[in-house]
Amino acid sequence: MSNDNTDNVPDSTAARVALWRALHATIDAPPHVLDDTIGLQLLAPPPNWQQRGDMDLAFTRPFRASIVARARFIEDLVIERAAQGLTQYVILGAGLDSFAQRRPDIASQLTIFEVDQAGTQRWKRRRLNELGFGTPDWLRFVPVDFEAGDSWRHALAAAGFDASKPAVVVSTGVSMYLTEEANRVALREVATLAPGSALAMTFLLPLELADPEVRPSLEMAARGAQASGTPFISFFTPARILELAKEAGFTDARHVSADDLTQRYFAGRRDGLRPPSNAEELLIATV
């Protein structure tokens, strides 16, 4: 992967997600839920990247389906809200998100705030420039050191975020690494945004509830996260995450299940591709 001595490459999780999205676009049969190879271009891995252990086609099949389904659902939500006049889109832990590059027709009508570690953002900005995508004014990189407790709300304000206007805020693949109290704080922060704002957040269900065919893989992922020093801390049932959202002050909250995503994006497929039930699913909450 491209790198230099001054900037950090994205963490392994962000890179893996980007490559799984690329696998879907290049290996799975059409129609593709999400056609995204931008992350692959940014990472520029060796030619044999598909032979990596974490790229095994059978092992990754349900997980890459889940990854592209949640991304597509969020993009549809953003496009729907943009058509209604929304102009601000905040991506927490943006990593290798590629909405700005893939959908400039929509993105250029918004101000997009990508919130992430400063080193990762320097690397991403450099790679976007090298590949000719550039960084237009409507794409704002907002450096925040989450581990140091930096306030993403303060950083957004410094980057030109208008607190008087609503926004869509997205957080994917983050909640399981935070304590329940930290998740409560994050929910309350978004719930204080302007009326009409929306949060799209993924959450991990208790592992014992997962589909039997993917439960061993999820348990292995949990052990790997523990060993790497970033353990899965929080698991939520749908009822509990909805309760927390209401307690935080959202006027409306709903759970989008894997079955919902399957019906919306995978119906009629002959290959049986679909996200696993009761693994990582979505909370959609409105201020």
DAKAHU-V286887 format. One line per field, one symbol per residue. psi: psi as a letter, one per 20 degrees, with the letter a starting at -180 (. if undefined). A space follows every 10 residues. Layout:
BEGIN
psi: ???
END
This chain:
BEGIN
psi: qqraihqprq rhggggghhh ghgghhgqqr qphpnojghg gghlrqhkhi iqhjjpgggi ghhhggghgh gggghhgggg hhhjiqjppp oplhckpjgh hhlhhghiir opoopaqggh hggggghggh ijhanrhiop poppnhhijq ohgghgghjj poiiqrqppp opkghiiqrh ghhgggghgh ijrqpiqqpo pqqpqphiiq phhighhghg hghghghijm qpgpqpqghg hhghgghijq hqpqporhhg hghhijpjpi ijpqqqqkdp aqpoqp.
END
